[in-house]
């Protein structure tokens, strides 16, 4: 006999009323900078084809962050997870964790969106414990790194996917 998932009903400003599987809730054991009192979040896909997700607070219906994996945009985004963070999250292997970056989308030109590479969100895939890590080297990564390079944006505002795919290939090699 299979056990039905335990669902929590939440009301959000962005998504309306939604059901969240209790087992999928992400609990911040160290908070997102500036949001110390918010501990529980759910991760929603923007849509099936999108590289973006929404990190929705379960305690503040108005708060949802856009997040992404920057390697999907061809960025070679690598850093060593400090031992302290590994201990806090109980990460034993790289496969245990997922890394996402907070995204800022400017209203005047969404194609100039940036990601905070200096403060990634790390969470354990199994325990769903998370933290925002502040990287030690601000020279290596910044807080406003463009996700889509200018050379990938056409004059008509469309995106040249082949430029991003080329950057992904270069980042993987």
N, C-alpha and C positions, 0 to 999 in steps of 0.2 A: 504494500500500500504506500503510495507516494504522499508526502506531506505537502499541503498547500503552502505557498509562501505567505509569510506574515506581511500584510500590507498596511502602510500608514497613509492616511489621507492628509494631503496638505493643500492649502490654497496659496497660489502665487499670483503676483500681478502679471507676470509675463505669460504663464501657461495656463492660468485658471486653476481649477481643482484637478489634482493628479494623485494617482496612487503610486507609492514608492515601496518597493520590496525592502523590508527591514534589513535583509542580508546585504543589500547593495549600498546602504548608507555609508558615506565616507565621514569618519570622525577625525577632526583635526586635534591631534594631541599637542601640537604647538600651532597657534593660530596664524591666520593670514594677517600680515602686517596691517595694523589699523582697524582690525575687526576682531579684537581680543575676545569678545563675549560670544562670538559665533563659532560653534563647534561642529554642527551637523550639516552636511550637504548631500545633494544628489547630483549625479552626472547624467545629463540628457544629451542625446544627439541633436544637433541643429536640424539635420535631415540625413537621410541615408547616404547621400553622395557627398556631403560636406566634410571638410577636414576640421570643422569647428564643433565644439561641444559647449554646453552650458553647465556651469557649476552653480547650482541653485541652493541658496541657504534654506534650510528647513525651519530656521528660527526667525528669519526676516523675509516676509513674502515679497518684498520689493527688490531684494538683492540677488542678482544672478550675474556671474562673471562669464565672459566669453573666454574659452581656453582652447589651446591646440597643442599638437606635437609639432614643433618647428621643423623637424626633419622632413615632414610632409611637404614643406616649401623649399626643400633643397639645402637647408642650413645644416652645416656640420656642427651640431650642438652636442658637445661631450664635456663632461666634467667628472671628477672623482667625487663620489658621495662620501663625505667625511664619516669617520668611524662613529662619532657621536650620533649622527643621523641614522646610520645603520642600526645602532643599538636601540635608539628611540623607536624606530619603526619595525625592528626585528627583521631587517633585510639581510639575508644570507648570500643571495646571488643577484646579479643584475636583473634576471628574469622575474624576481619577486616584486620589483617596483615598476611603476609607471611614472613618467615625467611629462608634465604639461606646463605650458607657460600661459600667464594671464595676457590677454589681448586687449588693446585699446583701438577702437574703430572710430576715427574722426568723422564727425557728421558731414563736414564739407567735402571730404574725399575719402570714402571707405577703402579705396585701393591703397591708400597710404597708411594702412593699419600697422601697428607696431606690437611687438611682444616684449615682455619683461624677461630677458634672459638672465638677469642678475638675481632674480627671486623666483626660481621655479617652484612649482607645486609637485611634491613627491608623495605618492601613496603606495602602500603595500597592496598588491592585487588580491591577496587572500583575506588579510585581517581588516582591510579597508581603513587602516589608520593612515593619517596624512599629516603633512607639515609643509609650511613654506620655508624653503631653504634660502638663506641669503649667502650667495657665493662670496668667497674671500677676495677675489681679484676683479675689481671694477674695470681694470684696463682690458681684461679679456672679453667680458660681456657687459652690455649696457641694459638700461631699463626700457629703452625705446628703440628696439632693433626692427627695422622694416622687414616685414614678412615677404612682401612682393617687391622684387627689385624693379627699378625704373625700366630696365631693358625688357622686362616681361609685360609692360603695359603699352598697348597699342594706342595710336592717336585717337581712335574712336572709344577708348576706355575699356576695350576688351582685353583679356589676358592671353598672352602667348604661352600656352601650356608647355610647349616644347622647351622653352627657356627654363621653366621650373623643373621639368623632367630632366633636363640636362644637368641642372644644379644638383638634383637628387642623385643622379648617377655619379657625379663627381664627388659628392659627399660620402657615398657608399664605398668608393674605391680608395 
